[in-house]
Amino acid sequence: MNKNLFEQVADFKNLHSAYFAARRCKRYRSCVLKFEYNLEENLLTLKKELLNKTYHHGGYHEFIITDSKKRIIKAPLFRDRIVHHALCNIIEPILDRGFIYDSYACRKGKGTHVAVKRLESFLKSCSATQKRRDVISSRVYCLKCDISKYFENVDHEILLELLEKKIQNGDILWLLREIIGSNAQGIPIGNLTSQLFANVYLNELDHFIKRVLGERYYIRYMDDFLILDTNKWHLRETKERLRMFLCDRLKLELHPKKAEIFPADKGIDFLGYVVRNNKRFLRKSTVKRFLKKKRRYYKTMIKNGQQTEVFLQNVFNSWRGYICFADSYKLIKDIRASFCQPF
């Protein structure tokens, strides 16, 4: 391990780059403008605090978002977000090398679309394997799982133990402890570092599934993961082994209502899309949420003169980029028509 790794984190150029990353899409917020007013001085102060180990992570601003489900978001102070970016710039490449190929969340070159395409490829491959074995009556089954309250149940000591295996630098580990310890329990949704920590934590599960269980058709996106197989009874046994591993090694539990085994030809609901019969569809709930949002925009913004019809059209164009990934020609046509009618 490079003995100057921590100096790379605290380097002024790295902090300056982290500042630009932290302010992205937040350019004119008061906290950003205040920090920017004495930018060089503030970055130098941050550098000095890091090198002298007098830096202390601040508190969080909490708020709730309700999209597909209710989530508590904890937003760190702007100067802390800069430190998060500066740290991830240096350690993320090191940690990423240990991740398996089929982990798709918050990684360069990955993402939801790549994961869904991989699922489609796995379905074809698993079906082809089934046919080569001449098992006419067999079907492809899917074990789809979700971890119960994942972010809030990440154990700090286990996380630090896993990080210490990859980062043998005392100064970096001091900063990692400072960031992890800034939240009383688990890792907060809202921290850039939490995305990286979440992948590090479940990388243990990835290697258990690939190396110990020998599963070929496995995909994970954060705490959502699935395994394909033609043997339903094998998947039942696998589910139990996963439950035991998560409990014993990571102090986590499978979600009781979101760990199920079902035939893949009924459709696999994964990352906002439903994959069925070589086609991709949008979840009905996703479409309903979009239409609900459209009504809200129309009633509260356009009628009050706060926004224009052009704004609403831009909302549609943005969402179209998401739904175009699915087989959704008729859906796009119907929704486009609905934009000509007030709700």
Secondary structure as GFF3:
##gff-version 3
##sequence-region A 1 343
A	DSSP	alpha_helix	5	10	.	.	.	ID=ss1
A	DSSP	alpha_helix	12	22	.	.	.	ID=ss2
A	DSSP	alpha_helix	30	37	.	.	.	ID=ss3
A	DSSP	alpha_helix	39	52	.	.	.	ID=ss4
A	DSSP	beta_strand	60	66	.	.	.	ID=ss5
A	DSSP	beta_strand	70	76	.	.	.	ID=ss6
A	DSSP	alpha_helix	78	96	.	.	.	ID=ss7
A	DSSP	alpha_helix	112	132	.	.	.	ID=ss8
A	DSSP	beta_strand	141	146	.	.	.	ID=ss9
A	DSSP	three_ten_helix	151	153	.	.	.	ID=ss10
A	DSSP	alpha_helix	156	166	.	.	.	ID=ss11
A	DSSP	alpha_helix	170	180	.	.	.	ID=ss12
A	DSSP	alpha_helix	192	207	.	.	.	ID=ss13
A	DSSP	pi_helix	208	212	.	.	.	ID=ss14
A	DSSP	beta_strand	218	221	.	.	.	ID=ss15
A	DSSP	beta_strand	224	229	.	.	.	ID=ss16
A	DSSP	alpha_helix	232	250	.	.	.	ID=ss17
A	DSSP	beta_strand	260	263	.	.	.	ID=ss18
A	DSSP	three_ten_helix	264	266	.	.	.	ID=ss19
A	DSSP	beta_strand	268	270	.	.	.	ID=ss20
A	DSSP	beta_strand	273	276	.	.	.	ID=ss21
A	DSSP	beta_strand	279	282	.	.	.	ID=ss22
A	DSSP	alpha_helix	284	297	.	.	.	ID=ss23
A	DSSP	pi_helix	298	302	.	.	.	ID=ss24
A	DSSP	alpha_helix	309	323	.	.	.	ID=ss25
A	DSSP	alpha_helix	329	338	.	.	.	ID=ss26
###
